[in-house]
């Protein structure tokens, strides 16, 4: 299920993972690592986007569909910094 390596148990870890306190790019790298090389990148993208807050989701939704996932992650990282800069 989800295009992951089902025999290794990584698929279950992948599906249960949450963003928590991670920045979006860290969470994306974690999902990619858990999913392995054979995972469908569209599934990873969907799982990743579903864990983002609504402001970040809206921000990256405005980008063209051919934008690389890593670039979307950097944009999502920067959205919070632009809205709520740390002191």
C-alpha positions as a printed NumPy array, in Angstrom:
array([[  0.   ,   0.   ,   0.   ],
       [  1.104,   3.596,  -0.653],
       [  3.801,   2.422,  -3.062],
       [  6.193,   1.491,  -0.285],
       [  8.203,  -1.617,   0.4  ],
       [  5.551,  -3.604,   2.187],
       [  7.772,  -6.53 ,   3.132],
       [ 10.139,  -4.492,   5.272],
       [  7.668,  -2.774,   7.563],
       [  8.78 ,   0.608,   6.258],
       [  5.386,   1.153,   4.626],
       [  3.622,   1.078,   7.984],
       [  6.147,   3.502,   9.486],
       [  5.743,   5.749,   6.477],
       [  1.957,   5.861,   6.777],
       [  1.996,   6.57 ,  10.525],
       [  4.603,   9.322,  10.459],
       [  3.565,  12.869,  11.432],
       [  5.328,  16.172,  10.893],
       [  5.411,  17.081,  14.596],
       [  8.016,  19.781,  15.282],
       [  9.955,  19.129,  12.093],
       [ 10.258,  21.752,   9.404],
       [  8.652,  20.674,   6.11 ],
       [ 11.944,  19.869,   4.365],
       [ 13.059,  17.638,   7.271],
       [  9.746,  15.815,   7.222],
       [  9.952,  15.314,   3.455],
       [ 13.437,  13.793,   3.767],
       [ 12.167,  11.478,   6.498],
       [  9.234,  10.304,   4.368],
       [ 11.53 ,   9.743,   1.395],
       [ 13.922,   7.766,   3.561],
       [ 11.17 ,   5.593,   5.034],
       [  9.531,   5.044,   1.649],
       [ 12.688,   3.908,  -0.08 ],
       [ 13.837,   4.323,  -3.662],
       [ 10.951,   2.404,  -5.2  ],
       [  8.168,   4.552,  -3.726],
       [  5.89 ,   6.585,  -5.966],
       [  6.906,  10.241,  -5.558],
       [  3.283,  11.334,  -6.012],
       [  2.305,   9.296,  -2.949],
       [  5.141,  10.847,  -0.934],
       [  4.032,  14.301,  -2.091],
       [  0.434,  13.626,  -1.096],
       [  1.422,  12.289,   2.346],
       [  3.744,  15.259,   2.872],
       [  1.229,  17.924,   1.788],
       [ -1.484,  16.404,   3.975],
       [  0.717,  16.981,   7.034],
       [  1.342,  20.666,   6.306],
       [ -0.665,  23.389,   8.001],
       [ -3.277,  25.21 ,   5.865],
       [ -1.123,  28.322,   5.348],
       [  1.786,  26.33 ,   3.952],
       [ -0.549,  24.19 ,   1.843],
       [ -2.077,  27.317,   0.323],
       [  1.346,  28.807,  -0.327],
       [  2.68 ,  25.841,  -2.231],
       [ -0.619,  25.277,  -4.064],
       [  0.104,  28.453,  -6.011],
       [  3.251,  26.921,  -7.522],
       [  3.169,  25.222, -10.947],
       [  2.524,  21.476, -10.964],
       [  5.983,  20.728, -12.331],
       [  7.782,  22.312,  -9.354],
       [ 10.179,  19.81 ,  -7.787],
       [  9.113,  18.415,  -4.43 ],
       [ 12.375,  19.554,  -2.813],
       [ 11.699,  23.104,  -4.039],
       [  8.178,  22.975,  -2.602],
       [  9.686,  21.885,   0.715],
       [ 12.036,  24.877,   0.747],
       [  9.12 ,  27.188,  -0.04 ],
       [  7.079,  25.639,   2.779],
       [ 10.039,  26.121,   5.144],
       [ 10.192,  29.803,   4.214],
       [  6.463,  30.503,   4.527],
       [  6.438,  30.366,   8.332],
       [  9.587,  32.491,   8.487],
       [  7.904,  35.146,   6.355],
       [  4.698,  35.127,   8.393],
       [  6.098,  34.638,  11.877],
       [  9.814,  35.494,  11.966],
       [ 11.664,  34.356,  15.063],
       [ 12.895,  37.15 ,  17.336]])
